[in-house]
Amino acid sequence: MFANAALRAALRSSAGALRLESGALCASLSPRLWTCSPAVLSAPRAACVAGSFALPPPVRHYARGANKKKAVPESQLSDLSPTMLKKDFAAVPLAQTTDDLVRRLLSLELASHSEKLQLKTEQLIAKVQRDENDRNSVEVQVAILTARIRNFQEHLRKHHKDKSNKRRMLMAIDRRKKLLKNLRLVRYDAFEKVCEQLGITYTFPPEYYRRATRRWVVKKAFCIKVFKEVQKQKAEQRLKMKPSLASAETAKTKAVDTQ
């Protein structure tokens, strides 16, 4: 009985000592239990200081920034007033005196994009045409191509993957460039007027368009060498033919003398 009581007292004293030691250890480790350096926290999955648990840093889900709207240039049709009449009804006197509902139907307020583009083309033509009946001069063709090119540019800003319309725009630009080049050589005053009225900036084309690659340079040098060799052979043939021609002429003269 006394032995059991002594054993229980010894166990209680050892348990109390263990509790005190564990409490002191936790108290000594508690200040640095969850402390980590800033470099460790910045890493995605870094461990903390030795003696603490290895936990990943908290993930912060930041809100996305607002998309800034890009400044879109104004359309060439923005200066057209919605109260203007369509092209087919602008010269009709009865359309000027109709009621508001019919006039609204005939105006640009309810017009399609193609009808607005036709009216804009007519305005550009009126700026550069030579007379009222001029519809086929170089100046008029440049005005028509300018309205078409600007319309393609506005379309490609929204639909930049439209390759077919991009090709049509480049073809129209090349056509207008050739017309302006010809007009500049023939009538320089008309060329300056067209560029000023339509707002066209004319840039001089380079002297040579082709890119001088290594293969092209070697091929050109070889062609020049062949050309010079051919010219040399032709010159030698001419020199050989001269004595034969001279002997033939002397034989003819001798034959004439003998007769």
C-alpha positions as CSV (number, residue, x, y, z in Angstrom):
1,M,0.0,0.0,0.0
2,F,2.8,2.4,0.9
3,A,4.7,1.3,-2.2
4,N,1.7,2.3,-4.4
5,A,1.3,5.7,-2.7
6,A,5.0,6.4,-3.2
7,L,4.8,5.4,-6.9
8,R,1.8,7.7,-7.4
9,A,3.6,10.7,-5.7
10,A,6.7,10.1,-7.9
11,L,4.6,10.1,-11.1
12,R,2.8,13.3,-10.1
13,S,6.1,15.1,-9.4
14,S,7.6,14.0,-12.7
15,A,4.4,15.0,-14.6
16,G,4.5,18.4,-12.9
17,A,8.1,18.9,-13.8
18,L,7.4,18.0,-17.5
19,R,4.6,20.5,-17.6
20,L,6.8,23.2,-16.2
21,E,9.6,22.5,-18.7
22,S,7.1,22.4,-21.7
23,G,5.6,25.7,-20.5
24,A,9.0,27.4,-20.3
25,L,9.9,26.0,-23.8
26,C,6.7,27.3,-25.4
27,A,7.2,30.7,-23.7
28,S,10.7,30.9,-25.1
29,L,9.6,29.9,-28.6
30,S,6.4,31.9,-28.8
31,P,7.9,35.3,-29.8
32,R,9.5,33.7,-32.9
33,L,7.0,31.1,-33.6
34,W,5.3,32.9,-36.5
35,T,8.0,35.5,-37.3
36,C,9.4,35.4,-40.9
37,S,11.7,37.7,-42.7
38,P,10.3,40.0,-45.5
39,A,12.3,38.1,-48.1
40,V,10.8,34.8,-46.9
41,L,7.3,36.2,-47.1
42,S,7.9,37.5,-50.6
43,A,8.8,34.1,-51.8
44,P,5.9,31.9,-53.1
45,R,6.5,28.8,-50.9
46,A,9.4,29.6,-48.6
47,A,9.8,28.1,-45.1
48,C,10.0,30.3,-42.0
49,V,12.8,30.6,-39.5
50,A,14.0,27.3,-38.0
51,G,11.9,26.2,-35.1
52,S,8.5,27.3,-36.6
53,F,6.0,25.8,-38.9
54,A,6.6,26.0,-42.7
55,L,3.4,27.7,-44.1
56,P,3.0,29.4,-47.5
57,P,2.5,33.2,-47.4
58,P,-1.0,34.5,-47.8
59,V,-2.2,34.9,-51.4
60,R,-3.8,38.3,-52.1
61,H,-6.2,38.5,-54.9
62,Y,-5.9,42.1,-56.2
63,A,-8.6,43.6,-58.4
64,R,-7.8,44.1,-62.1
65,G,-7.1,47.5,-63.3
66,A,-9.7,49.3,-65.4
67,N,-9.0,49.1,-69.1
68,K,-8.2,52.6,-70.5
69,K,-10.1,53.5,-73.6
70,K,-7.8,54.4,-76.4
71,A,-8.3,57.7,-78.1
72,V,-10.1,56.9,-81.4
73,P,-9.6,59.5,-84.2
74,E,-12.7,61.1,-85.6
75,S,-14.4,59.6,-88.6
76,Q,-14.5,61.5,-91.9
77,L,-18.3,61.3,-91.7
78,S,-18.5,63.1,-88.3
79,D,-18.7,66.6,-90.0
80,L,-21.9,65.6,-91.8
81,S,-24.9,67.1,-90.2
82,P,-27.8,64.7,-89.6
83,T,-30.3,67.3,-91.0
84,M,-28.6,67.2,-94.4
85,L,-30.5,65.5,-97.2
86,K,-29.3,62.4,-99.0
87,K,-27.5,62.6,-102.3
88,D,-30.5,61.6,-104.4
89,F,-32.8,64.2,-102.8
90,A,-30.5,67.1,-102.3
91,A,-31.3,68.6,-105.7
92,V,-35.1,68.0,-105.4
93,P,-36.9,71.3,-104.5
94,L,-40.0,69.4,-103.2
95,A,-37.8,67.8,-100.5
96,Q,-37.1,71.2,-99.0
97,T,-40.8,72.0,-98.4
98,T,-42.1,68.7,-97.0
99,D,-43.2,68.1,-93.4
100,D,-40.7,67.2,-90.7
101,L,-41.5,63.4,-90.8
102,V,-40.8,63.0,-94.5
103,R,-37.7,65.3,-94.3
104,R,-36.4,63.2,-91.5
105,L,-36.8,60.0,-93.6
106,L,-34.9,61.8,-96.5
107,S,-32.1,63.2,-94.2
108,L,-28.9,61.6,-93.0
109,E,-30.4,60.9,-89.6
110,L,-31.8,57.6,-90.8
111,A,-29.4,57.0,-93.7
112,S,-27.0,54.1,-94.0
113,H,-23.2,54.2,-94.0
114,S,-23.0,53.8,-97.7
115,E,-25.3,56.8,-98.3
116,K,-23.3,58.9,-96.0
117,L,-20.1,57.9,-97.8
118,Q,-21.6,58.8,-101.1
119,L,-22.4,62.3,-99.9
120,K,-18.9,62.7,-98.4
121,T,-17.4,61.6,-101.7
122,E,-19.4,64.2,-103.5
123,Q,-18.1,66.9,-101.1
124,L,-14.5,65.9,-101.8
125,I,-15.1,65.9,-105.6
126,A,-16.7,69.4,-105.4
127,K,-13.4,70.7,-103.8
128,V,-11.1,69.6,-106.6
129,Q,-13.1,69.2,-109.8
130,R,-12.3,71.5,-112.7
131,D,-15.9,72.3,-113.6
132,E,-19.4,71.2,-112.7
133,N,-19.5,68.4,-115.3
134,D,-16.0,67.0,-114.5
135,R,-16.4,63.4,-113.3
136,N,-13.3,61.7,-114.8
137,S,-10.3,63.9,-114.4
138,V,-7.2,62.9,-112.3
139,E,-8.3,65.2,-109.5
140,V,-11.7,63.6,-109.2
141,Q,-10.2,60.1,-109.3
142,V,-7.9,61.1,-106.4
143,A,-10.8,62.4,-104.4
144,I,-12.8,59.2,-104.9
145,L,-9.8,57.1,-103.9
146,T,-9.2,59.3,-100.8
147,A,-12.7,58.8,-99.5
148,R,-12.5,55.1,-100.1
149,I,-9.1,54.8,-98.4
150,R,-10.2,56.7,-95.3
151,N,-13.3,54.5,-95.1
152,F,-11.1,51.4,-95.2
153,Q,-8.8,52.8,-92.5
154,E,-11.8,53.4,-90.1
155,H,-13.0,49.9,-90.8
156,L,-9.6,48.3,-90.1
157,R,-9.3,50.1,-86.8
158,K,-12.2,48.0,-85.5
159,H,-11.6,44.8,-87.6
160,H,-7.8,44.6,-87.8
161,K,-7.9,41.0,-89.0
162,D,-9.9,41.7,-92.2
163,K,-7.2,40.9,-94.7
164,S,-9.3,41.2,-97.8
165,N,-10.3,44.9,-97.1
166,K,-6.7,45.6,-96.1
167,R,-5.6,44.4,-99.5
168,R,-8.2,46.6,-101.2
169,M,-7.0,49.6,-99.2
170,L,-3.3,49.0,-100.2
171,M,-4.4,48.6,-103.9
172,A,-6.3,52.0,-103.6
173,I,-3.2,53.6,-102.0
174,D,-1.0,52.4,-104.8
175,R,-3.4,53.6,-107.4
176,R,-3.7,57.1,-105.8
177,K,0.1,57.3,-105.5
178,K,0.5,56.7,-109.2
179,L,-2.1,59.3,-110.1
180,L,-0.5,61.9,-107.8
181,K,2.9,61.2,-109.2
182,N,1.6,61.7,-112.8
183,L,-0.3,64.8,-111.8
184,R,2.8,66.3,-110.1
185,L,4.8,65.9,-113.3
186,V,2.1,67.3,-115.6
187,R,0.3,69.9,-113.6
188,Y,2.1,70.9,-110.5
189,D,-0.4,73.7,-109.5
190,A,-3.3,71.2,-109.7
191,F,-1.2,68.7,-107.6
192,E,-0.7,71.3,-104.9
193,K,-4.4,72.2,-104.9
194,V,-5.5,68.6,-104.6
195,C,-3.1,67.9,-101.7
196,E,-4.2,71.0,-99.9
197,Q,-7.9,70.6,-100.3
198,L,-8.0,66.8,-99.5
199,G,-5.4,67.0,-96.7
200,I,-3.0,64.6,-98.4
201,T,0.7,64.5,-97.3
202,Y,2.7,63.5,-100.4
203,T,6.0,61.7,-99.6
204,F,8.5,61.1,-102.4
205,P,9.1,57.4,-103.2
206,P,12.6,56.0,-102.8
207,E,14.8,55.8,-105.8
208,Y,15.0,52.0,-105.7
209,Y,12.4,49.7,-104.0
210,R,14.2,46.4,-104.1
211,R,16.0,45.2,-101.0
212,A,19.7,44.5,-101.8
213,T,20.2,41.0,-100.4
214,R,23.5,39.1,-100.7
215,R,22.0,36.7,-103.2
216,W,20.7,39.6,-105.3
217,V,24.1,41.4,-105.2
218,V,25.9,38.2,-106.4
219,K,23.4,37.6,-109.1
220,K,23.6,41.2,-110.4
221,A,27.5,41.0,-110.5
222,F,27.2,37.7,-112.4
223,C,24.8,39.2,-114.9
224,I,27.1,42.3,-115.4
225,K,30.0,39.9,-116.0
226,V,28.1,37.9,-118.6
227,F,27.0,41.0,-120.3
228,K,30.5,42.3,-120.6
229,E,31.7,39.0,-121.9
230,V,29.0,38.9,-124.6
231,Q,29.9,42.5,-125.7
232,K,33.5,41.5,-125.9
233,Q,32.7,38.5,-128.2
234,K,30.5,40.6,-130.4
235,A,33.4,43.2,-130.8
236,E,35.8,40.4,-131.8
237,Q,33.3,39.1,-134.4
238,R,33.0,42.6,-135.8
239,L,36.8,42.8,-136.1
240,K,37.0,39.4,-137.9
241,M,34.2,40.4,-140.3
242,K,35.9,43.7,-141.3
243,P,38.8,42.0,-143.4
244,S,36.5,39.6,-145.1
245,L,34.2,42.5,-146.1
246,A,37.2,44.5,-147.3
247,S,38.4,41.6,-149.5
248,A,34.9,41.1,-150.9
249,E,34.7,44.7,-151.9
250,T,38.2,44.6,-153.6
251,A,37.1,41.4,-155.5
252,K,34.0,43.2,-156.7
253,T,36.0,46.2,-157.8
254,K,38.4,44.0,-159.7
255,A,35.6,42.1,-161.4
256,V,34.1,45.4,-162.5
257,D,37.5,46.6,-163.9
258,T,38.0,43.5,-165.9
259,Q,34.6,43.8,-167.5
